Amino acid sequence: MMLVLILSLLLCPSAIAQTDLAGTWQGKLATSPNEKLTIQFIIARQANGSYSAVLNSPDTGGIRNVAATGVKFADGKLTVDVASLNGSYSGTVAKGVITGEWKQSGSTFPLILTPYKKPDVSTLKPLLGEWFGELVPPAGSKIMAVFRFEMAKDGKLAASAAIPDQGQSNIPLSDVVLEGNEVTLKIAGGQANFEGKLIGSKIEGAVKQGGQEMKLNLTKGKYEGPAFALSPEDMKRLLGLWLGKYAPGGPDHTVVWKFEKRTDGKLKGTAAAPEATAQVLPITDLSLKGEELTFKIPGAGAEFTGKLTDSLSGTFKAGGKQLTLNLKRGTAADLPTTQMEIPADSMKQLMGRWNGNIGPDTVVYRFERNAGGKSTAHLDIVNKNVKDMLVVKASMTGESLVMKHPDGAEINVKLKGNKLEGNLKLNQTNLPVTLTKQP
């Protein structure tokens, strides 16, 4: 397997001509009956007429731009030596195809190369939408995974993944390819790869990471989270928003539990703490017997045991701590709002939608009044399917506006007419920010 992984970086020419090999060539290396690696050779012609080559393997990302130590092409025969991989390729060029073999450490693998053509985005249309399924790790419980594919306004594919039970979202998916019914993509910059086969409304495949293979079969459709069957009476008692204060040895923040009906009539629940985190976590293992209510929030490593009357009171366990937690029914008007320190005249200028970019992300900031008439600000990250992230604090002096997010990010921008320009700081990251007010 190691030599196969090493092997995975290979070729890359872009033009097709038997007398001129310059360009990118690509093929599939069958390292086992169930394993294929994409190999690319990038071949360039030198001023003296000789060739050089660089090897890549888009599937693994482990080998990038590995230079060949020798390239020979004569009488339709091509040989490429790659000393750093202890390997070599030899093939015959005919009718725009190179038919040959890759040899490495005593093993030989057939490898046919054809001119590489960047996939047309239109070929990805069958993938558009949401897909969900259970990731099966070698040990431990199954994990729900959600993939989302959509076309951005610039015509490019925007793809991301989420692990709802763990509160992980906006995991970048890249290098998405659909060839025939074969789907391949990279997860989080190549930390893992997914390979599968598209069969109608299903994709049967696996995630490969660190030498492990984890089964992941996806079904097209909207993932609605865990569901619970309750009687109509119990459903009515629990439905709605419940709000309370949580202080695990630090500043108080609002806890928001939301219970609502799924499209199939069953109950689903989510837990959030908008002032502390952008995460919205699913509630699982819910049980309601009389007044006794129990449930878990796996993404926070938490569980609740208490009583449901006209309030929710009980014991909340999380992070090795046990606290008494009381929540009361609320409405959208009771949800946390932005701590505003902005003069009234400046607030009038900010009210509305501001569209633009933060680094690679397409964003929308909304300054508005909530159902209770309070001024508040929220952030939507369009290409990552993030909606209604609360801006925890916004302050303004003169033209300078500072906004703080629950993840610790800080936005520093200046108001210039209908534009906000500046940067975002988070840990060691510093990204440009450009926002334009919408009419």
Buried (B, 14 or more C-beta within 10 A) or exposed (E): EEBBBBBBBBBBBBEBEEEBBBBBBBBBBBBEEEEBBBBBBBBBBEEEEEBBBBBBBBBBBEBEEBEBBBBEBEEEEBBBBBEEBBBBBBBEBEEEBBBBEBBBEEEEBEBBBBBBEEBEEEEBEBBEBBBBBBBBEEEEEBBBBBBBBBBEEEEEBBBBBBBBBBBBBBBBBBBBBBEEEBBBBBBEEBEBBBBBEBEEEBBBBBBBBEEEBBBBBBEBEEBBBBBBEBEEEBBEBBBEBBBBEBEBEEEEBBBBBBBBEEEEEBBBBBBBBBBBBBBBBBBBEBEBEEEEBBBBBBBBEBBBEBEBEEEBBBEBBBEEEEEEBBBEEBEEEBBBBBBBEBEEEBBEBBBBBBBBBBEEBBBBBBBEEBEEEBBBBBBBBBBBBBEEBBBBBBEBEEEEBBBBBBEEBEBEBEBEEEBBBBBBBEEEEEBEBBBBBEE
